[in-house]
Amino acid sequence: MKNEFSHSDYIIIGAGAAGLFAAGKLTQLGKTVRIIDSEDKPGKKILISGGGYCNFTNIHTNPSHFISDNPHFCTSALSRYSPYQFIELVEKYHIPYHEKVLGQMFCDTSARDIVRMLMSEIHQNTFTLELQCKVKAVTKSDIFFVHTDKGMYTSQSVIVSSGGLSIPKMGASCIGYDIALSFGHTIIPTKPGLVPLIVSEDTFPCSELAGLSIQSEIQTEKSPIFKEGLLFTHKGLSGPAILQASSYINDSPTININTLINPSHYATIVQGNFGKMDWKNALSTIFPKRFAYAWAQYHKQSETYSHYSVKTRTSFADQLMNWQPIINGNEGYAKAEVTVGGVNTKELSSKTMMSNKIPHLYFIGEVVDVTGHLGGYNFQWAWASANAISISSN
Ligand SMILES: Cc1cc2nc3c(=O)[nH]c(=O)nc-3n(C[C@H](O)[C@H](O)[C@H](O)COP(=O)(O)OP(=O)(O)OC[C@H]3O[C@@H](n4cnc5c(N)ncnc54)[C@H](O)[C@@H]3O)c2cc1C
């Protein structure tokens, strides 16, 4: 049932992960809440997340899994809402789930379970949901005025949870940044994160291997080492390790890919017992054949194993450990899972997520300059930052 109050305690801009979670917490405190979203249903990004199974949290969450210009900002909110608290909620709703790998928690059945749970947590008698309603601007006198394409709404407080710029066809817009700028905030420059990379075909013919996955260890100038899968695509590289690294790289990126992550494989290549076997077939004993053949052909390694000296084989092994393909950009916001950068956290309270400039204006979730690694960290940030507001409103 739709409640027709015209003025509310809170207007939440964006019915995504952070906005819906905040609405649940605030209505449980008896606050009147209006959520406004430009899309036709709430939680659209949750529905497509984790391949439709929503990787809703990561049990290893800690600040080192987040990128921000102000790395300690996220500590306070994260420490006050743990992954186990969200898991407890999931269990309360009897949603079947499992740990996939590396602490990543997924729904067994469908991401729809998470959206249903978030909606059920919202007390309907003090709540109204405006869908297909686009926020254009927010102004303030003694109260807030939220200007939309369907008219104006007023409230005591405004929570901006309009997300980042990734996946424009799912409602992503720059409104959160525009609102922040209009109230005197600054924005840490944004860029696509967790995004497939485009590789120059001169560096390696990735397209020939599209769909093939190998294990790898990837490091960029500024990132930790990511030891996960690497996927070849028609345009270059993707897969978890590449997506992770992509959030760290800038305009002229250098990434180092180690394809020889099993130490025994190094010895196999340098001192193996392959005699007159073709080099590419020797490589096939440790790599998928398609990769081994393409790698040997590209590097003109067409002789037999024993043709190459130990010194040469050592250099070949080193080449496999230090592959630095030339990156020609990324596949952009259309393919990026997240937006790196956002509202400058130095201008927000880390305890309450409230603006230090405008009382009762809050920013939560992805619109803020806090970006998680792949693996459920971005949703954990959405829950934790939304929870911070409800604690301050209690
Ligand atoms: C394909 C994909 C898969 C992902 N999988 C995972 C995963 O498994 N685990 C994980 O942790 N993270 C995942 N993410 C990242 C995660 O979805 C986001 O970090 C998270 O949804 C951010 O939550 P949010 O509430 O801040 O923003 P969003 O969920 O993006 O919500 C923002 C809302 O604001 C609305 N909005 C925008 N502009 C306006 C406007 N002008 N007026 C009104 N409404 C507006 C949008 O319609 C949207 O509903 C994935 C992302 C993508 C794209």
The ligand as a MOL file (V3000), in Angstrom:
LIG
                    3D

  0  0  0     0  0            999 V3000
M  V30 BEGIN CTAB
M  V30 COUNTS 53 58 0 0 0
M  V30 BEGIN ATOM
M  V30 1 C 26.9240 -6.7840 -13.1210 0
M  V30 2 C 27.2490 -6.4140 -11.6920 0
M  V30 3 C 27.4270 -7.4150 -10.7590 0
M  V30 4 C 27.7690 -7.0880 -9.4290 0
M  V30 5 N 27.9060 -8.1080 -8.5300 0
M  V30 6 C 28.2330 -7.8130 -7.2530 0
M  V30 7 C 28.3190 -8.8350 -6.2630 0
M  V30 8 O 27.9840 -10.0090 -6.5290 0
M  V30 9 N 28.7380 -8.4760 -5.0100 0
M  V30 10 C 29.0160 -7.1740 -4.6780 0
M  V30 11 O 29.3830 -6.9070 -3.5190 0
M  V30 12 N 28.8830 -6.1720 -5.5780 0
M  V30 13 C 28.4860 -6.4630 -6.8340 0
M  V30 14 N 28.3290 -5.4480 -7.7410 0
M  V30 15 C 28.4890 -4.0540 -7.2780 0
M  V30 16 C 27.2130 -3.6330 -6.5270 0
M  V30 17 O 26.0730 -3.9680 -7.3110 0
M  V30 18 C 27.2010 -2.1500 -6.2090 0
M  V30 19 O 28.4050 -1.7710 -5.5970 0
M  V30 20 C 26.0210 -1.8200 -5.2990 0
M  V30 21 O 24.8140 -2.1230 -5.9600 0
M  V30 22 C 26.0330 -0.3450 -4.8910 0
M  V30 23 O 24.8700 -0.0980 -4.1570 0
M  V30 24 P 24.2460 1.3700 -4.1150 0
M  V30 25 O 22.9680 1.2330 -3.3650 0
M  V30 26 O 25.2550 2.3330 -3.6630 0
M  V30 27 O 23.9480 1.7230 -5.6490 0
M  V30 28 P 22.9850 1.0000 -6.6850 0
M  V30 29 O 22.6890 -0.3900 -6.2600 0
M  V30 30 O 23.6060 1.2200 -8.0160 0
M  V30 31 O 21.6240 1.8120 -6.5870 0
M  V30 32 C 21.5240 3.1440 -7.0100 0
M  V30 33 C 20.0940 3.4160 -7.3940 0
M  V30 34 O 19.9420 4.8200 -7.6590 0
M  V30 35 C 19.0540 4.9740 -8.7420 0
M  V30 36 N 19.2800 6.2760 -9.3760 0
M  V30 37 C 20.3860 6.7200 -10.0350 0
M  V30 38 N 20.1810 7.9600 -10.4870 0
M  V30 39 C 18.9350 8.3430 -10.1060 0
M  V30 40 C 18.1530 9.5160 -10.2730 0
M  V30 41 N 18.5960 10.5860 -10.9540 0
M  V30 42 N 16.9090 9.5500 -9.7480 0
M  V30 43 C 16.4110 8.4750 -9.0660 0
M  V30 44 N 17.1060 7.3340 -8.8840 0
M  V30 45 C 18.3560 7.2730 -9.4060 0
M  V30 46 C 19.3850 3.7920 -9.6470 0
M  V30 47 O 18.2970 3.4850 -10.4880 0
M  V30 48 C 19.6820 2.6820 -8.6380 0
M  V30 49 O 18.5360 1.9000 -8.3640 0
M  V30 50 C 27.9530 -5.7420 -9.0650 0
M  V30 51 C 27.7520 -4.7360 -10.0070 0
M  V30 52 C 27.3910 -5.0560 -11.3100 0
M  V30 53 C 27.1610 -3.9480 -12.2960 0
M  V30 END ATOM
M  V30 BEGIN BOND
M  V30 1 1 1 2
M  V30 2 1 2 3
M  V30 3 2 2 52
M  V30 4 2 3 4
M  V30 5 1 4 5
M  V30 6 1 4 50
M  V30 7 2 5 6
M  V30 8 1 6 7
M  V30 9 1 6 13
M  V30 10 2 7 8
M  V30 11 1 7 9
M  V30 12 1 9 10
M  V30 13 2 10 11
M  V30 14 1 10 12
M  V30 15 2 12 13
M  V30 16 1 13 14
M  V30 17 1 14 15
M  V30 18 1 14 50
M  V30 19 1 15 16
M  V30 20 1 16 17
M  V30 21 1 16 18
M  V30 22 1 18 19
M  V30 23 1 18 20
M  V30 24 1 20 21
M  V30 25 1 20 22
M  V30 26 1 22 23
M  V30 27 1 23 24
M  V30 28 2 24 25
M  V30 29 1 24 26
M  V30 30 1 24 27
M  V30 31 1 27 28
M  V30 32 2 28 29
M  V30 33 1 28 30
M  V30 34 1 28 31
M  V30 35 1 31 32
M  V30 36 1 32 33
M  V30 37 1 33 34
M  V30 38 1 33 48
M  V30 39 1 34 35
M  V30 40 1 35 36
M  V30 41 1 35 46
M  V30 42 1 36 37
M  V30 43 1 36 45
M  V30 44 2 37 38
M  V30 45 1 38 39
M  V30 46 1 39 40
M  V30 47 2 39 45
M  V30 48 1 40 41
M  V30 49 2 40 42
M  V30 50 1 42 43
M  V30 51 2 43 44
M  V30 52 1 44 45
M  V30 53 1 46 47
M  V30 54 1 46 48
M  V30 55 1 48 49
M  V30 56 2 50 51
M  V30 57 1 51 52
M  V30 58 1 52 53
M  V30 END BOND
M  V30 END CTAB
M  END
